Amino acid sequence: MPPVPRLDDIAQRVLDLIASDPDPLAAAASDERFDTLAREVFAFQFEANAPYRRFCERRGRTPATVRRWQDVPALPTTAFKSVDLTCGPPERIYRTSGTTQGGDRRGRHLVPRLGLYREGAVRHFRRMVLPDGVSPRIVGLLGSPEVLPDSSLTQMVEWLRTEIAGGDGAYLVDPAGFDAARAADRIAELSRDGRPLCLIGVRVVFTALLDHCLAARRTLELPADSRIVDTGGPKGGRTLSDAGFLAACWSVLGVAGYHCVNEYGMTELCSQYYDDVLLVRFRGENRRRRKLAPAWLRTVAVDPATLEPLPEGTPGLLCHFDLANAGSVMAVQTEDLGVVEAGRLQLLGRAPGAEPRGCALALADLLAATA
């Protein structure tokens, strides 16, 4: 068996894949490169991440027995609340919102090689949100890095503001919270010079802004080529449906639905999905909106009870395999429901009720292995 690579070596191999920027749909049709690198990442993490290694051994999976990337053992997202999972000293530690179980139960993602997160996040954002080469001003409907220093979403937005907007932009949530009227004034001010804006934030904050403007009968009319990128976030508060959100973005902000892109990501992953609506439009195609991952992230739907992969097109719990997580845990099992078909993802919401049986058993195995 060849020697297991060091963290710097495995991180560089993933960076080389990111830098080559393969088309995600073409990459999804050919597994060979991803499969080879994923099994190398697994072999490295098996050696370097002691809690994960003990979990894999308890489940009877080792680099010698895993023959394809889909068989790499996945840890449930709840594991990040119980164990520090890292292959080296972290450069940054990101924390989940913790709103469902309290601040003392926040998950922690320890990231030893921040460059993997940065390079992958910026490159895939350009492909999916800016396929026409527009360089908008980045405006975060969230707190700044000073306000939210352990937020992975804020970190990503700051990188976008720096690398895409040349440092130009603003954050519209301060330590006191979100003031919709003041935010609307700031957006109007930033729009005056005609440079496109890219508003990025969680749906619940966008909803507060749009509700305020609708109640005040106020329109903002963002500059041409502006974009809206919304994502999940803290639970609680009123949230517009997808259809209501797109309609309000058009009536209040003057941004058409095809310039509104929903992002799907999580603290436990260093890579993101985005709606393919803009990419499809600029390729001259016409098909139903779905989400698309970069070539270094793959997802399968699994059976909630057994966590075994389901046939393509079958709804199930989403299990992600993120090579940009090379320094922590590549395989992450979620409680999100969805359908994966030909590399494109349709989200169906969260699993109802208690933690799915398969996830609960996986967490129990991890805790038993690390006791």
N, C-alpha and C positions, 0 to 999 in steps of 0.2 A: 504494500500500500504506500503511495507517495506521502511525503511528509505533509503535515497539516500546515497551511500558511499562517503567517502572523497577521495581526489585525491590519497593519499598514498595507500588507500585500493584498489581502482580500478586499479591503476598501478601495484600493487602486483598481482592481479588476472591475468592481461595480462602477466606479467613476468612468472607466474606459467605455463601458456599455452606455452609461448616461450620455457621455460626450459624443458617442456615435449617433445618438438621437434617432434610433430606428422608428419607422412608422409603427404606431402601436397596433393597428389592425393587421398589418403584414406580419408583425412579430407574433401576434396571437395565433396566426395560422401556421407558424413554424416554431415548435417548442425546443428545438435542439440546443440553441445557445442558452436560453433561459434555464433549461433543465440542467445542463452541465454546470452552470455557475451556481444555481440554487443548491445543488448537491454539494458543491465545494463550500458554500456558505454554511450549510448544515453541518458538514464535517468540522469546520472551524468552530462553530458555536457549540457543538457537542463537546469539544475539548476545552473551550475557553469559558463557558458559562456553566458553572458547577450546578446550580439549582436546575437549570434546563436539562443538563446531562442526566441527572438522577431521575427527572421526570421521564425522559425518553427511555432510559433503561427499564423503568417500572412498566412502561408500555411496550417493551420488547422491540423498540426501534433504535437502530444504531446506523452509523454511516455504512457499515458492512451489509446491512439488510435492506436499507432504503434504496430502491431501484429507480424511482421517479420522483419529481418534485412534489406531486400530489400526496405522497406518502410521508412527507416530513411531518412529525408530530406538531400540532398547533396548541398553543397555550391560550386559554380564554382571556378576554380583556380584564376580567376580574382578578386574574393573577397579578396584574400590575399594581393592585391595591395591597397585596400581601407579601410580595417578594421583590427585592431589587434584582432586576434581570439585565446584566451587562457583561460585556466581554473585555472591559477595561475601564480605567478611571474616566468618568463622564466629563465632557467639556461643558455640557449643559444638562439640566434636569427640568423636564417639562411636566406639568401636573394637569390632571383632568379637572373639570369644573367642580366635581364632588357634590353637585346639587341634590342628587337623589339619596345619598347616604351620609351626607354631612362632610365638613371639611377634613375630619380625621380619617375619612375613608377615601381620600383622593388617590387616584392612580398616579404612579410616577414612572415616566419613561426616561431612563438614563441614556444619554446619547454620547458615546465616546468619540465619534468622528462627525462633527457638525457639517463638514463639507459635503457629505453624502446627502443630507437633508437639503442643504442650500442649493446645490447644483441641480438635483432632481426636481425640487419644487419650482425653481425659476424656469427651468427649461420646459417642463410640461405646461406651466401656466402660459408661457409664450405660445406654444403650439395650439392650445385649446381656447384661450381667451383672446389672443392677439394674432390670429393667423394671417391677418392682412398687414402686419407690421406697424400698426399704430402704437405710439408711445404715450399713453395717457398719464395724467397726474393721478397718483394713487391716494385715495381718500378712504380711511378706515372708519367704519361705523363700529368702532371698538376702542378700547383703551390703548394708549401708547406703550412702548416697551417699559417705560418708567412706571406706568400705572399697573401693567400686567407683565411683570418680568418673567413669569414662569408659564406663559401661554404660548403654545406652539403655533397657534393661528396668528397671534400678534407678531411672533418672530418671522413667520413667512411673509406677512404683509410688509414688515419693515425691510426685508430683503427685496421685495418687489419695488417698494418705494425707492430704495437705493439704486438698484440695478436697472430698472426699467424707466423710472421717472427722474433719474438723476438727482434723487434726494428731494424732489418736489412733491408736496402733498400735505396731508393733515390727518389728525385723529380727532374724532368727534365725541368720544366718551371720556369724561374726566373723572377724577376720584370721587366726585359727588354723584356721578351717574350720567344719564343721557338726557339732555334738554333738547327736545325735538324742535322747538321754535328757534333756539340758538343754532342748532345744526342746520336747519333750513336756511337761515341767514348766511351761514358760512359757505354752504354749497352754492348759493346764489353768487356770493362774492368770488368764489373760485372759478365760477363759470364765465365771468365777464370777459376774460381775455381770449375766449374761444378755444383754448386747449381742451381736448377731450378729457373727461374724468372717468376713472374707474372706481366706482363705489364698491367697497368690499366689507362685508360684515355678516352677522348672524341674522336669520330671518326675523327673530322677535324684535330686534332693534330697527330693522327696515320697516317692520309693521308699525312701530310707534311713530316713525317719521312720516310714513304714508298716511296713517290715520290722522295725524295732526294736520297735514296739508289738505286732506280731503275735508276735514271739519272746518278749517279756516278758508276753504275754497281758494287755496293757493297752489299755483303751478310753478315749477322751477325751471323747466326746459333746459336740460343739460346740453352742452355743445354737441355738434354732430360727431358721430363715431364714438360717443361715450359708451361705457359698458357697466353692467351691474353684475356683481358676483356675490351670491348669497350662499350661506351654509347653515348647518345646524348650530347648536350652542346651548346655553343654559336653558333648562326647562322652566316652564312657568311663563305667564304672560300671554297675551293674545298673539296669535300667529296666523297670518293670511294663508289660505290654501294656495296651491300652485297657480290655479287659474286666476284667483283674486289678486295674487301678487303680480303676475304678468300684466293684468289689466290695469292695476294701480301704477305700475312703473310707466306704462304708456300714458295714462291720463295725467299723472302728476309730474313725472320727470321727463316725458317725451322720449323715452327709450323703448324701442320696439322689442317684442318678445324674443326675436332672434339675437338681440344684443344682451339678453339676460341669461346668465349661465349659473347653474347651481353646482356647487362644489360638495363633494362627499369625502371627508377625511376624519381622522381621529388622532388624539394625542399619542396613541400607541403605535401609529404608523408614521413613517417619514415621507410617504408618497400619497398622492391624492387622485381621486376621480373628478372629472368635470363633464357636464353635459356636452355632447358633441355638436350642438346646434350650429355654432359658428364655423367649426371645421367643415361640417357637411355643406353649409351654405357656400363657403368660399371654394369648395371643390366642385360646385355645380351639381350636387346631389340633392335628392329630395326623399327623406325618410323620417320615420318617427324618432323623436328625441330620446336618446339613451345616454348613459355615462360611459366614459372611456378612460382607461388607466394608461399610464406610460408603459413602455415595453419591459420595465424592470419591476412591475407589479402584476401579479396574476391573482385571480379570485375564483373560487369554486363554491357552489351551493352544496351544503351537506345536510344529511338527515339530522334533525334535532336530537334524536335519541342516541344514535350510534356515532354521529360525526363522520360517517362514511360519505364520500363524494356521490352526488346524485347525477343522473344523466343531464346533459346540457338542455336548457329550457325548462327544467323542473324547479319550482320554487323550493327554497330551503334557507337555512342559516348561512350567512356569508363567512367564508374563511379566506383570509388574505395571506399572500406570500410576497413579502416586500423585500427585495434585495437591498434597498436603501437602509433597511434595519439591520445591516450586517453586523453592527456593533452591539446589538441587543438580542432580540429574538425575531427571526424572519417570519415565522408562521404564527398568525394571530387569528384566533377564533372569536367571532363576534356574536351578538344576539340580534343582529340586523337580519331582516328577511329580504330576499331578492331572487332574481332570476338572472343567470348568466348564459349568454348565447353568442357564439362567434366573437368572443372578446368584449361584448358590450353588456352593460349592466343596467337592470331596471330595479330600483329600490321599491320594496313593498312595505316598509315600516319596521317596527320593532316586534320581536316575539312577545306575545301577550302573556301576562301573568308572571309566574315565578321563573327563575333562571331555568332554561331548557336542561333536560336531564343530562345530555351529553356534555354540556359546559360544566354542570355541577360535578359530574364524575371526574372530568379532567382537572378541575380545581382541587378536588379531594385528593387525586393522585399526586398533584404537585405538592400539596401541603404535607401529605404523608411522606413523600420522598425527601422533603427538606426539614422534617421534624427532628 
